[in-house]
């Protein structure tokens, strides 16, 4: 374990206390369904996150490193409430915007504009707040007249544009980015990167950035957490965590 990072903020916005997440892996979908009704259906256990504890202060920018299967995605899913820990406690304070599955939560029969309100409500915003943000979201998405058409008529790229626009325009307090910052054509990609950078530069926005590219992490983050087999093996300033990750990559 490398040296601990120095944290100088007072308000904790994300805290994990001895968190473990175990997935049950069944032989097939039939066995998974049968397990709902019958005991004794065989399964294997996958400990995706293993007794993890850490805290992130308001305004911190933190990178998560680790090979595939290290536990990064599971941690993000627990922060966003997509899944829950098997044991331990998680506390998250603030509006969370996750640039992960950008189209999750859309109702394809509703229009793009209606989905702005649906997603905003799911994020905990009031109708008055969504009304105020709507023009910026519509402008950012660049969907033209399609904003008032059912989402089922959208291409995958159009859905991603709308999802990205909603997530970056809601003025989040916690921003979670999973490596893929780019959506759409080159011009739109540049606009996406610019907006994310603007959000990160605000003192009160907390960033959690998941990446396999240390150089990119250094551009955005001041602290790094390295994961291996569901455990934290390094929590340090960004340069020390990158050095640890590079030195141990072949063993991870």
Secondary structure, DSSP 8 states (H G I E B T S, - for coil): ---------S-EEEEEEEEEEEEEEESSHHHHHHHHH-TT--EEEEEEEEEEEEEEETT-EEEEE--TTSSHHHHHHHHHTSS--SEEEEEE-S-EEEESSTTTT--TTSBHHHHHHHHHHHTT--HHHHHHHHHHHHHHHT-GGGGGSBGGGS-HHHHHHHHHHHHHHS--SEEEEES----SSHHHHHHHHHHHHHHHTSTT-EEEEE-S-HHHHHHH-SEEEEEETTEEEEEEEHHHHHHHHHHHGGG-
